[in-house]
Amino acid sequence: MNRRELLQRSALLFGGTLLGADSILAKNIDWDQLDNLPDDYAKGIGLFSKAQIKLLNEVAETIIPTTDIPGAKAAKVGQFIAVIVTDCYEPNEQKRFMEGLAKLDADSIKRHGKKFMKISGALQTDYLTELDVEQKAFQKGKKKETPAHYFRVIKDLVLWGYFTSEIGMTQAQRFVEIPGKYTMIDYKRGDRNFSAER
């Protein structure tokens, strides 16, 4: 299964809970670009500049850091987000996403006197933890028709991008190829969860 099929199935599985996920099946996505995300994005990708993709990768790496398993930056999550937002989001969703990304940097300057990329790793973690608390409170109190908090959208895309990447599927999870039959696989408490390919 390639990333294209996985993303289409994920969009159905999540039932559109990710902002823009319901558009995945309907839009003309540059799948070749998504299947072969560039290491070098000197010119940017779609709507995103090189600096914005670096920021997305840094945010993603703070959320899913490298441990004994490669983190979000190695999985090219910033590039993934740039392709998804450019190719799948409606113009109003794209605008909200770009405004949220700019707000993330602006709020970092207000709180720490520097843009997100310039603060220490510990401050980045503290800052995103605060944003996560803020978005949870916002989501709990918002009306149904109100768009999701910008950090909720970023975080959802980071998780989606990482766990549908080869690294996320085969190293962060235990990958088991299932050739179309019902299979029981032993699980011990504390083991990583499974990802499977049919």
Secondary structure, 3 states (H helix, E strand, C coil): CCHHHHHHHHHHHHCCCCCCHHHCCCCCCCHHHHHCCCCCCCCCECCECHHHHHHHHHHHHHHCCCCCCCCCCCCCHHHHHHHHHHHHCCHHHHHHHHHHHHHHHHHHHHHHCCCHHHCCHHHHHHHHHHHHHHHHHHHHHCCCCCCCCHHHHHHHHHHHHHHCCHHHHHHHCEEEECCCCCCCCCCCCCCCCEEEEC
